[in-house]
């Protein structure tokens, strides 16, 4: 059993993690086997996240003064938190896939970029494309008008060159 100083160190470490985390998902994990827990942790690490099983009172104390304070206040039942500073979509997808495979794992709520979301919000987040794909589409939309402008400008020059070439071949120009 941990003594008071070890518990305070754990509380401070959790407080630092929560203060740095941009995205936090709160879940229930009742009746999960050790093998299922291992698979869950593996999926979370693969998505760039961290996973902790927590006591509700410790989570509430650790979240005081952080963005996740609203999310972790008044917890009931067995709780675990999953957090990341990376892509929340990838983490939400990994958790949703796992929740479908293991019904004992349930979502309670989440916080994405400082905004608290419910279970339907987490499912909506999981159905979104990853950040990189969204950035690629946005970049394409930004570049498309410029690309069309350059193509049109090149077309004018090309057509002018064709007209001049035809005029030279037919001796239409006189010096």
Secondary structure, DSSP 8 states (H G I E B T S, - for coil): ---HHHHHHHHHHHHHHHHH-SEEEEEE-TT--HHHHHHHHHHHHHTT-EEEEE-HHHHHHHHTTSGGGTTTSS--SSEEEEEESS-HHHHHHHHHHHHHH-TT-EEEEEEETTEEE-HHHHHHHHTS--HHHHHHHHHHHHHHHHHHHHHHHHHHHHHHHHHHHHHHHTT----
